[in-house]
């Protein structure tokens, strides 16, 4: 629908930008603030809070990158993060060049590094918070505009369909009231009441919110399409309707009982655009691993730019244009609710409208957008923190390796080690939640046992790949000697415990 929505883009690069800013500033904070030969108390006083904020911003950026938020939403947050960082950097630079800020220039120089590190992180975090608020306000404005569009469509349908049908009923009723027994009058009343009933059914979805999943379930595409096309063929005897539905009847999409309305409206509008009233309409169906597509091709008058814009977006500005049938926004709104997309191609004397809908495997109805839902991100963060504490306790008690984790960032101290260890736990926890959203896993991980099993397997993979290979390479790069590979019993046990706690807590929280 909206090109900016990017539903097929699973990774939001704006989130990676936020994570990069947070990580760079956190690393800079440790280099500037934390003195390896200094006191722990001094670090806790000057550098602990900025370090936590910077790493929290990094984890937040990673979460945004794999979330269900639209790319434009994430990009707004990323932009404000950059603005906040740059703004505070400029203010700090201007303040440092003023010799009046400190009586002792040597003291000012010594404090400037700490000041810059702290203010930059504060600016980045503050900018990201402003970005979240700005993106939420923008989303709210979009939803209000959409609801306004729905009211316009509702008004048009009521005026064009219901009122016209009521007028026809009233006229025929007058004939019958004055003693007429015309069978045509009775038939006209029946047809008018059918129009009213159909109109009411068509507009029922307009009262639902944009993201409402109400009534949506795995819906077989082929039977719904065949039934609707057969009805169109009966209602439009002058049209030549050819269709090829060469997909299995068990191919399901995320929809409801109004799915056929999408294709019926596309065929009806194709008839309306044909000057002779006898169009040739071809319908074909295709499928990939993730989506099902239905293409409607007709030889009527080409769609205008406004008509194509209404189909391919969820806004209907200038809808009162009489050339725009109310069937176009009905198609647009329904497909948008199903999490699909509409594309329009005009080639010579033909118009091709392609509807793409996400496939549903077995009984799982996928999310409207790709990624991890905000509630799931919150749950996995809590689970990862608890798992990190459990794992860190084992590593510290049996191997005294928590300070070594701090060495990755240049400071081999227990506070830095704990902060960075929990940061790693949260980031990998987010990756775990994102992996569970993949179709190949989502249909198999459906119980506490399978969730814990996958989490333990993921933990063992981290023990070998990250802790065993990446970590020693990183340590050697920063001047700390470490064997390669670096796999030891406490580390393996710690990662197994991490997986057990992560999987079980995440499962429990997600089932609340």
C-alpha positions as CSV (number, residue, x, y, z in Angstrom):
1,X,0.0,0.0,0.0
2,X,2.0,3.0,1.2
3,X,5.4,2.7,-0.3
4,X,7.0,4.0,2.8
5,X,5.5,1.2,4.8
6,X,8.1,-1.3,3.6
7,X,6.4,-4.4,4.9
8,X,8.7,-6.6,3.0
9,X,11.8,-4.9,4.6
10,X,12.4,-7.0,7.7
11,X,15.6,-5.1,8.8
12,X,15.2,-1.4,9.6
13,X,18.5,0.2,8.9
14,X,17.7,3.3,10.9
15,X,17.7,1.2,14.0
16,X,21.3,0.0,13.1
17,X,22.3,3.7,12.8
18,X,20.9,4.4,16.3
19,X,22.8,1.3,17.6
20,X,26.0,2.5,15.9
21,X,25.7,5.9,17.6
22,X,25.1,4.4,21.0
23,X,27.9,1.9,20.7
24,X,30.4,4.4,19.5
25,X,29.6,6.8,22.3
26,X,29.7,4.1,24.9
27,X,33.2,3.0,23.6
28,X,34.3,6.6,23.7
29,X,33.0,7.0,27.2
30,X,35.1,4.1,28.5
31,X,38.2,5.4,26.7
32,X,37.8,8.9,28.1
33,X,36.2,8.4,31.5
34,X,37.4,5.0,32.8
35,X,41.0,4.9,33.9
36,X,42.2,1.3,34.2
37,X,44.6,2.4,37.0
38,X,42.0,4.5,38.7
39,X,39.5,3.8,41.4
40,X,36.3,1.9,40.9
41,X,34.5,4.5,42.9
42,X,35.7,7.2,40.6
43,X,34.4,5.4,37.6
44,X,31.1,4.7,39.2
45,X,30.8,8.4,39.9
46,X,31.7,9.8,36.5
47,X,31.3,7.1,33.9
48,X,28.9,4.4,35.0
49,X,25.6,6.3,34.2
50,X,26.8,7.4,30.7
51,X,28.0,3.9,29.9
52,X,24.7,2.4,30.9
53,X,22.8,5.0,28.8
54,X,25.0,4.4,25.8
55,X,24.7,0.7,25.8
56,X,20.9,1.0,26.5
57,X,20.7,3.2,23.4
58,X,22.6,0.6,21.4
59,X,20.3,-2.2,22.5
60,X,17.3,0.1,21.8
61,X,18.6,0.6,18.2
62,X,19.0,-3.2,17.7
63,X,15.5,-3.6,18.9
64,X,14.2,-1.0,16.5
65,X,16.1,-2.7,13.6
66,X,14.2,-6.0,14.1
67,X,10.9,-4.6,15.3
68,X,7.5,-4.3,13.6
69,X,7.7,-0.5,13.5
70,X,7.6,0.9,10.0
71,X,10.9,2.0,8.4
72,X,9.7,5.6,8.4
73,X,9.0,5.4,12.2
74,X,12.5,4.0,12.8
75,X,14.1,6.6,10.5
76,X,12.4,9.5,12.4
77,X,14.0,8.1,15.7
78,X,17.4,7.8,14.0
79,X,17.2,11.3,12.6
80,X,16.4,12.8,16.0
81,X,19.2,10.7,17.6
82,X,21.7,12.3,15.1
83,X,20.2,15.7,15.7
84,X,20.5,15.4,19.5
85,X,24.0,14.1,19.3
86,X,25.2,16.8,16.9
87,X,23.3,19.6,18.8
88,X,24.9,18.7,22.2
89,X,28.2,18.3,20.5
90,X,28.0,21.8,19.1
91,X,26.9,23.3,22.4
92,X,29.7,21.5,24.2
93,X,32.3,22.6,21.7
94,X,31.3,26.2,22.0
95,X,31.4,26.0,25.8
96,X,34.9,24.5,25.8
97,X,36.4,27.2,23.7
98,X,35.3,29.8,26.3
99,X,38.1,30.3,28.8
100,X,35.8,31.8,31.3
101,X,34.2,28.4,32.1
102,X,37.1,27.4,34.3
103,X,39.6,29.3,36.3
104,X,42.2,26.7,35.8
105,X,42.8,25.8,32.1
106,X,44.5,22.6,33.1
107,X,41.4,21.5,35.0
108,X,39.2,22.5,32.1
109,X,41.3,20.3,29.8
110,X,41.2,17.4,32.1
111,X,37.5,17.7,32.5
112,X,36.7,18.3,28.8
113,X,36.9,14.6,27.8
114,X,34.4,13.6,30.5
115,X,32.2,16.6,29.6
116,X,32.1,15.7,25.9
117,X,31.4,12.0,26.5
118,X,28.6,12.6,28.9
119,X,26.9,15.4,27.0
120,X,27.1,13.5,23.7
121,X,25.4,10.5,25.2
122,X,22.9,12.7,26.8
123,X,22.1,14.4,23.5
124,X,21.8,11.1,21.7
125,X,19.5,9.6,24.3
126,X,17.4,12.8,24.5
127,X,17.2,12.9,20.7
128,X,16.0,9.4,20.5
129,X,13.3,10.1,23.1
130,X,12.1,13.1,21.1
131,X,12.2,11.0,17.9
132,X,10.0,8.3,19.5
133,X,7.5,11.0,20.5
134,X,7.6,12.6,17.1
135,X,7.1,9.3,15.3
136,X,4.2,8.5,17.5
137,X,2.6,11.8,16.8
138,X,3.1,11.3,13.1
139,X,1.5,7.9,13.3
140,X,-1.5,9.3,15.1
141,X,-1.9,11.9,12.5
142,X,-1.8,9.2,9.8
143,X,-4.4,7.2,11.6
144,X,-6.7,10.2,12.0
145,X,-6.3,11.0,8.3
146,X,-7.2,7.4,7.5
147,X,-10.3,7.5,9.6
148,X,-11.3,10.7,7.9
149,X,-10.9,8.9,4.5
150,X,-13.0,6.0,5.8
151,X,-15.8,8.4,6.7
152,X,-15.7,9.9,3.2
153,X,-16.0,6.4,1.6
154,X,-18.8,5.6,4.0
155,X,-20.6,8.7,3.1
156,X,-20.2,8.1,-0.7
157,X,-21.5,4.5,-0.4
158,X,-24.5,5.6,1.6
159,X,-25.3,8.3,-0.9
160,X,-24.7,6.4,-4.1
161,X,-25.9,3.0,-3.1
162,X,-28.3,3.1,-0.1
163,X,-30.1,6.3,-1.0
164,X,-30.5,5.4,-4.6
165,X,-31.9,2.0,-3.6
166,X,-34.2,3.6,-1.1
167,X,-35.4,6.0,-3.8
168,X,-36.1,3.1,-6.1
169,X,-38.0,1.2,-3.4
170,X,-40.1,4.3,-2.6
171,X,-41.0,4.8,-6.3
172,X,-42.0,1.2,-6.8
173,X,-43.9,1.2,-3.5
174,X,-46.0,4.1,-4.7
175,X,-46.9,2.1,-7.8
176,X,-48.0,-0.8,-5.6
177,X,-49.8,1.5,-3.2
178,X,-52.1,2.8,-6.0
179,X,-53.2,-0.7,-6.9
180,X,-50.5,-1.8,-9.2
181,X,-49.5,-5.4,-9.3
182,X,-46.5,-5.1,-11.6
183,X,-44.1,-8.0,-11.1
184,X,-41.3,-5.7,-12.3
185,X,-41.9,-3.5,-9.2
186,X,-41.5,-6.4,-6.9
187,X,-38.4,-7.5,-8.7
188,X,-37.0,-3.9,-8.4
189,X,-37.7,-3.8,-4.7
190,X,-35.9,-7.1,-4.3
191,X,-32.9,-5.8,-6.2
192,X,-32.9,-2.6,-4.3
193,X,-32.9,-4.4,-0.9
194,X,-30.1,-6.6,-2.2
195,X,-28.1,-3.5,-3.0
196,X,-28.6,-2.1,0.5
197,X,-27.6,-5.4,2.1
198,X,-24.5,-5.7,-0.1
199,X,-23.6,-2.1,0.7
200,X,-23.9,-2.6,4.4
201,X,-21.7,-5.7,4.2
202,X,-19.1,-3.9,2.1
203,X,-18.8,-1.0,4.6
204,X,-18.7,-3.1,7.8
205,X,-14.9,-3.1,7.8
206,X,-14.7,0.7,7.7
207,X,-15.5,1.0,11.4
208,X,-12.5,-1.1,12.4
209,X,-9.1,0.4,13.2
210,X,-6.2,0.2,10.9
211,X,-4.4,-2.6,12.7
212,X,-7.4,-4.4,13.9
213,X,-7.0,-8.2,13.5
214,X,-10.7,-8.8,14.3
215,X,-12.0,-11.8,12.4
216,X,-8.8,-12.4,10.5
217,X,-7.7,-16.0,10.2
218,X,-6.1,-18.3,7.7
219,X,-8.3,-18.1,4.7
220,X,-8.0,-20.5,1.6
221,X,-7.4,-18.2,-1.4
222,X,-8.4,-20.4,-4.3
223,X,-12.0,-21.3,-3.1
224,X,-12.8,-17.7,-2.2
225,X,-11.5,-16.5,-5.5
226,X,-13.4,-19.0,-7.6
227,X,-16.6,-18.3,-5.7
228,X,-16.3,-14.6,-6.3
229,X,-15.4,-14.9,-10.0
230,X,-18.3,-17.2,-10.6
231,X,-20.6,-14.6,-9.0
232,X,-19.1,-11.8,-11.1
233,X,-19.6,-13.9,-14.3
234,X,-23.3,-14.3,-13.4
235,X,-23.7,-10.6,-12.5
236,X,-21.8,-9.3,-15.6
237,X,-23.0,-11.5,-18.5
238,X,-21.6,-9.1,-21.1
239,X,-18.1,-9.5,-19.7
240,X,-15.6,-12.2,-20.8
241,X,-14.0,-13.5,-17.7
242,X,-11.1,-15.9,-17.9
243,X,-9.2,-17.1,-14.9
244,X,-6.4,-19.5,-14.1
245,X,-6.2,-20.6,-10.5
246,X,-3.4,-23.2,-10.6
247,X,-2.6,-23.2,-6.9
248,X,-3.5,-25.7,-4.3
249,X,-6.8,-25.2,-2.4
250,X,-4.9,-25.3,0.9
251,X,-2.9,-22.1,0.0
252,X,-4.1,-19.8,2.8
253,X,-3.7,-16.0,3.3
254,X,-4.3,-13.7,6.2
255,X,-7.8,-12.4,5.6
256,X,-11.5,-12.9,6.6
257,X,-14.8,-13.6,4.9
258,X,-14.5,-10.3,2.9
259,X,-11.5,-11.6,0.9
260,X,-13.6,-12.2,-2.2
261,X,-14.8,-8.6,-2.1
262,X,-11.4,-7.5,-3.1
263,X,-11.4,-9.4,-6.4
264,X,-15.1,-8.8,-7.1
265,X,-14.6,-5.0,-6.8
266,X,-11.6,-5.1,-9.1
267,X,-13.6,-7.0,-11.8
268,X,-16.6,-4.6,-11.3
269,X,-14.5,-1.5,-11.7
270,X,-12.9,-3.1,-14.8
271,X,-16.4,-3.4,-16.3
272,X,-17.2,0.2,-15.4
273,X,-14.1,1.4,-17.3
274,X,-14.9,-0.4,-20.5
275,X,-16.6,1.9,-23.0
276,X,-18.6,-0.9,-24.7
277,X,-19.5,-2.6,-21.5
278,X,-18.0,-6.0,-22.7
279,X,-14.5,-6.2,-21.3
280,X,-12.1,-9.1,-21.4
281,X,-10.9,-9.7,-17.9
282,X,-8.2,-12.2,-17.1
283,X,-7.3,-13.3,-13.5
284,X,-4.2,-15.3,-12.7
285,X,-2.8,-16.5,-9.3
286,X,0.8,-17.1,-8.3
287,X,2.6,-17.9,-5.0
288,X,6.0,-17.7,-3.4
289,X,7.2,-19.0,-0.1
290,X,5.9,-15.9,1.7
291,X,3.1,-14.4,-0.4
292,X,0.3,-15.2,-2.8
293,X,-0.5,-12.9,-5.7
294,X,-3.7,-12.4,-7.7
295,X,-3.4,-10.4,-10.9
296,X,-6.4,-8.9,-12.7
297,X,-5.8,-7.8,-16.3
298,X,-8.5,-6.0,-18.4
299,X,-8.7,-4.2,-21.7
300,X,-10.8,-1.3,-20.5
301,X,-9.8,2.4,-20.4
302,X,-6.5,2.7,-18.6
303,X,-6.6,3.8,-14.9
304,X,-6.0,7.4,-14.4
305,X,-3.2,8.6,-12.1
306,X,-5.7,9.3,-9.3
307,X,-7.4,6.0,-9.6
308,X,-4.0,4.1,-9.5
309,X,-3.0,6.2,-6.5
310,X,-6.1,5.3,-4.6
311,X,-5.5,1.6,-5.3
312,X,-1.8,1.7,-4.4
313,X,-2.1,3.7,-1.2
314,X,-4.4,3.9,1.8
315,X,-5.3,7.5,1.3
316,X,-8.1,8.9,-0.8
317,X,-7.4,12.6,-1.2
318,X,-9.7,14.2,-3.8
319,X,-11.9,11.2,-3.5
320,X,-15.0,13.2,-4.6
321,X,-13.7,12.9,-8.1
322,X,-16.7,11.2,-9.8
323,X,-14.3,9.2,-12.0
324,X,-13.1,7.3,-8.9
325,X,-15.4,4.5,-8.0
326,X,-15.9,3.6,-4.3
327,X,-14.7,0.1,-5.2
328,X,-11.1,1.4,-5.4
329,X,-10.8,2.5,-1.7
330,X,-12.7,-0.6,-0.7
331,X,-10.0,-2.7,-2.3
332,X,-7.3,-0.5,-0.9
333,X,-8.6,-0.6,2.7
334,X,-9.3,-4.4,2.7
335,X,-5.9,-5.3,1.3
336,X,-4.2,-2.9,3.7
337,X,-6.0,-4.6,6.7
338,X,-4.8,-8.0,5.5
339,X,-1.2,-6.7,5.5
340,X,-0.9,-6.9,1.7
341,X,0.0,-4.6,-1.2
342,X,-1.6,-3.4,-4.4
343,X,0.5,-2.5,-7.5
344,X,-0.8,-1.1,-10.8
345,X,0.8,-1.4,-14.2
346,X,-0.5,0.1,-17.4
347,X,0.8,-1.5,-20.6
348,X,-0.6,-0.3,-23.9
349,X,-4.3,-1.0,-23.9
350,X,-4.2,-3.2,-20.8
351,X,-4.3,-2.5,-17.1
352,X,-2.8,-5.0,-14.6
353,X,-3.7,-4.8,-10.9
354,X,-1.7,-7.2,-8.7
355,X,-2.8,-7.9,-5.1
356,X,-0.1,-9.5,-2.9
357,X,-1.1,-11.0,0.4
358,X,1.1,-12.7,3.0
359,X,0.8,-16.5,3.1
360,X,-0.2,-18.3,6.2
361,X,1.3,-21.6,7.1
362,X,-0.8,-24.1,9.1
363,X,-2.8,-22.2,11.7
364,X,-0.5,-19.3,12.3
365,X,-1.8,-15.8,11.4
366,X,1.3,-13.6,10.8
367,X,1.7,-10.2,12.1
368,X,0.7,-7.3,9.9
369,X,4.3,-6.2,9.6
370,X,7.5,-8.1,9.6
371,X,9.6,-8.2,12.8
372,X,9.2,-8.5,16.6
373,X,6.3,-6.8,18.2
374,X,7.1,-4.1,20.9
375,X,5.5,-6.2,23.6
376,X,7.7,-9.2,22.6
377,X,10.7,-6.9,22.7
378,X,9.9,-5.9,26.2
379,X,9.4,-9.5,27.3
380,X,12.6,-10.7,25.8
381,X,14.5,-7.8,27.4
382,X,13.3,-8.8,30.8
383,X,14.1,-12.5,30.1
384,X,17.5,-11.6,28.8
385,X,18.5,-9.6,31.8
386,X,17.5,-12.4,34.1
387,X,19.3,-14.9,32.0
388,X,22.4,-12.6,31.9
389,X,22.4,-12.4,35.7
390,X,22.2,-16.2,36.0
391,X,24.9,-16.8,33.5
392,X,27.1,-14.0,34.8
393,X,27.0,-15.4,38.3
394,X,28.3,-18.8,37.0
395,X,31.0,-17.2,35.0
396,X,32.2,-15.0,37.9
397,X,31.9,-17.6,40.7
398,X,33.6,-20.5,38.8
399,X,35.9,-18.7,36.4
400,X,36.2,-15.0,37.4
401,X,35.7,-14.0,33.8
402,X,33.3,-11.0,34.2
403,X,36.2,-8.5,34.3
404,X,37.6,-10.1,31.2
405,X,34.4,-9.1,29.3
406,X,35.1,-5.5,30.4
407,X,38.5,-5.8,28.8
408,X,36.7,-6.0,25.4
409,X,35.9,-2.4,25.9
410,X,39.3,-1.4,27.4
411,X,38.5,-1.6,31.1
412,X,39.1,-4.9,33.0
413,X,36.9,-4.1,36.0
414,X,33.9,-5.9,37.5
415,X,31.4,-3.0,37.1
416,X,32.2,-2.6,33.4
417,X,32.2,-6.3,32.9
418,X,28.7,-6.7,34.4
419,X,27.3,-3.8,32.4
420,X,28.7,-5.0,29.1
421,X,27.8,-8.6,29.8
422,X,24.1,-7.7,30.5
423,X,24.2,-5.6,27.4
424,X,25.4,-8.6,25.3
425,X,22.7,-10.7,26.9
426,X,19.9,-8.2,25.9
427,X,21.2,-7.9,22.3
428,X,21.5,-11.6,21.8
429,X,18.1,-12.0,23.4
430,X,16.6,-9.7,20.8
431,X,18.2,-11.7,18.1
432,X,16.6,-14.8,19.6
433,X,13.2,-13.2,19.6
434,X,13.7,-12.2,15.9
435,X,14.7,-15.7,15.0
436,X,11.5,-17.1,16.5
437,X,9.5,-14.9,14.1
438,X,10.9,-16.6,11.1
439,X,8.3,-18.9,9.4
440,X,10.6,-21.9,9.5
441,X,10.7,-21.7,13.3
442,X,7.4,-20.0,14.2
443,X,5.4,-23.0,13.2
444,X,7.6,-25.4,15.2
445,X,8.3,-23.5,18.4
446,X,4.9,-23.7,20.0
447,X,5.5,-24.9,23.5
448,X,7.7,-24.3,26.6
449,X,9.9,-27.3,25.8
450,X,10.6,-26.3,22.2
451,X,11.2,-22.6,23.1
452,X,13.7,-23.7,25.8
453,X,15.3,-26.2,23.4
454,X,15.8,-23.5,20.7
455,X,17.2,-21.0,23.3
456,X,19.7,-23.6,24.7
457,X,20.8,-24.4,21.1
458,X,21.2,-20.7,20.5
459,X,23.2,-20.4,23.7
460,X,25.6,-23.2,22.7
461,X,26.0,-21.6,19.3
462,X,27.0,-18.4,21.1
463,X,29.4,-20.3,23.4
464,X,31.3,-21.7,20.4
465,X,31.0,-19.0,17.8
466,X,31.0,-15.8,19.9
467,X,32.6,-16.6,23.2
468,X,34.9,-19.2,21.7
469,X,36.0,-17.5,18.5
470,X,35.0,-13.8,18.3
471,X,35.8,-12.9,21.9
472,X,39.4,-14.1,21.9
473,X,40.0,-12.4,18.5
474,X,38.6,-9.2,20.0
475,X,40.7,-9.6,23.2
476,X,43.9,-10.1,21.2
477,X,43.0,-7.1,19.1
478,X,42.9,-4.8,22.2
479,X,46.1,-6.2,23.7
480,X,44.8,-9.0,26.0
481,X,46.3,-12.4,25.4
482,X,43.6,-15.1,24.9
483,X,43.7,-18.6,23.5
484,X,41.9,-19.5,20.3
485,X,39.4,-21.1,20.5
486,X,38.4,-20.1,24.0
487,X,35.9,-22.7,25.2
488,X,35.9,-23.7,28.9
489,X,33.4,-25.7,31.0
490,X,32.1,-22.8,33.0
491,X,31.4,-20.9,29.8
492,X,29.5,-23.8,28.2
493,X,27.5,-24.4,31.4
494,X,26.8,-20.6,31.7
495,X,25.5,-20.4,28.1
496,X,23.2,-23.5,28.7
497,X,21.8,-21.9,31.8
498,X,21.4,-18.6,29.9
499,X,19.3,-20.5,27.3
500,X,17.2,-22.2,29.9
501,X,16.3,-19.0,31.7
502,X,15.8,-17.0,28.5
503,X,13.5,-19.5,26.9
504,X,11.4,-20.3,30.0
505,X,11.0,-16.7,31.1
506,X,10.3,-15.4,27.6
507,X,7.7,-18.2,27.1
508,X,6.0,-17.4,30.5
509,X,5.9,-13.6,29.8
510,X,4.6,-14.0,26.2
511,X,1.7,-16.2,27.5
512,X,0.4,-13.6,30.0
